[in-house]
Amino acid sequence: MNSFLCIGRACEDARIKYLENGRHVTTFKLAVDRGRKNPTTQEWEADFFRVTHWGWPKDNGRNTPAERTAERVKKGLSVGVKGAVRINVFTNAAGEKKVGVDVEAEEVRVLDYANRPGAQAPASELAGVGASGPAPGSDLDDEIPF
């Protein structure tokens, strides 16, 4: 089983490329915190992944998930990615052998609703319950029937 699931921050705006066969691919780099500091430099450590999200030609006139990824993923936003890991071995322009870790995404979700252009907050925030608990002045006990 090859399964990848993580939350990180986009290092760049997502880019989309349309291919001659009608397919398209959206790519962006994702930084994922390791949750610890380097003991020498005291800087937070992170891993970096190249994310690819493939799309097929439109048959219903709606944007594909890969096109929505290209529209929504912007540098600095928190992004959740579900997919599979791909290891790529290649030789760079200097003739050095390199290894890249890519994630082939099945699903990409932008998690920063407040910073996403034109986005509406999740229903839990609209109802007065956000990540930090009930909104000031709300009394949830009055709404519970038991």
Buried (B, 14 or more C-beta within 10 A) or exposed (E): EEEBEBEBBBBEEBEBEEEEEEBBBBBBBBBBEEEEEEEEEEEEEBEEBBBBBBBEEEEEEEEBBBBBBBBBBBEEBBBBBBBEEBEEEEEEEEEEEEEEEBBBBBEBBBBBEEEBEEEEEEEEBEBBBEEEEEEEEEEEEEEEEE
